[in-house]
Amino acid sequence: MFINRGKSKGLAALLFSTILFCLSAAEGTSCFGLSDDPHKGQGGGAVFTPVSDESLVRNRESGGNRGPARISELAETTADSEGDDGAKKKHSIYSVFVNVVSEDFRVPLFGFVNIARGDHNLPQFGLANWNTGTFGSAQVGLLNTTGGDTRGAQTGLVNTIRGGLNGAQVGLVNTAAGQLSGAQVGLANITKELRGVQVGLINYADSAEKGLPMGLISIVRHGGYRALELSFAETMPLNMTFKIGLEKFYTSWGIAYDPDVDETKAAFGFIYGAGSIIPVTEEFFINPELNNTTTFELKQHFVSFSPQVGYKLGSHLSIVAGPSLSYMYVDDGSHNTNPVFTLGKELSNGHSLLFGVKAGIRLQF
């Protein structure tokens, strides 16, 4: 498609003059014909009113006291002006690129950068969304930030709330500085008081009395569960694991060691699992655990379930023991070690079902 060079210059000049006219805003007018005159829309909210260039010029020449282009107070932006009564008046910028609006602005924000000052209850869609006050809707973008309590949702790469959240955050990094009554789903989730659920690679909460963090590593500063355990199992005789989270749900990491895997060499393994402590009395508790153990040299995998019973010897020390059911498989089917003791059944080449016992001593801190 070919465009006449003369027409192209004329369009460029018209666009440039329009931009200059919008930026001046000396009389509180807007190039988009937005008006927050309480007589122009219900509730005094900003409404869209299409106007012509001629009406804008006549309106400015007549003092800007009539016509749909008059804006008395739309939003906080980089500059204020004084009205007839000497009071400060805030102006808005609403465009496809950068939107800066005030608290009484009642239109959803669509743009590359959205800045809403004060309290807002309408959605914001853009690359970066920033609401300075309380917020009661949804922010969708790469970077989402609210400066007060939020009732709604944030979806993006980095979501930040400086107050509490009643809703959800979904992204790579989610932060709620106050109380979380809802959900955080992402790689890293951070909140002060967890009263909902966290699902992610790393979860952190200052307290979580009525909440549940679920992830590879869940850290609860006050009231959390942290313990170190030395245990014996039929698949790998020596195991050391670190448990972290809450008593009602924790994850465990550790190493396993078999000094005599096939009478010629030893084997090391990596352990990852999850468990729960269910109190029965002040001393006794039920402790079901599900663990996966992978040996480095032999490429063996043990998936074990152990419904243990525990007894507290004191405030920090306890012992656990119980039956164990393990499914063992080997990546290439060429290695099949003999457990220390078990009642087992070989299912196929490299796949076995093992019945044994697990016992350990645990230090909580």
Secondary structure as UniProt FT lines:
FT   HELIX           5..24
FT   TURN            26..27
FT   TURN            31..32
FT   STRAND          34..35
FT   TURN            38..40
FT   HELIX           42..44
FT   STRAND          47..48
FT   HELIX           53..61
FT   TURN            62..63
FT   TURN            68..69
FT   STRAND          80..82
FT   TURN            84..85
FT   STRAND          88..90
FT   STRAND          98..101
FT   TURN            103..104
FT   STRAND          109..110
FT   STRAND          113..116
FT   STRAND          124..125
FT   STRAND          128..131
FT   STRAND          138..140
FT   STRAND          143..146
FT   STRAND          150..155
FT   STRAND          158..161
FT   STRAND          165..170
FT   STRAND          173..180
FT   STRAND          183..194
FT   STRAND          197..207
FT   TURN            209..210
FT   STRAND          212..222
FT   STRAND          225..233
FT   STRAND          238..246
FT   TURN            247..248
FT   STRAND          249..258
FT   TURN            259..260
FT   STRAND          267..275
FT   STRAND          278..279
FT   STRAND          284..295
FT   TURN            296..298
FT   STRAND          300..312
FT   STRAND          317..330
FT   STRAND          343..348
FT   TURN            349..350
FT   STRAND          351..364
//
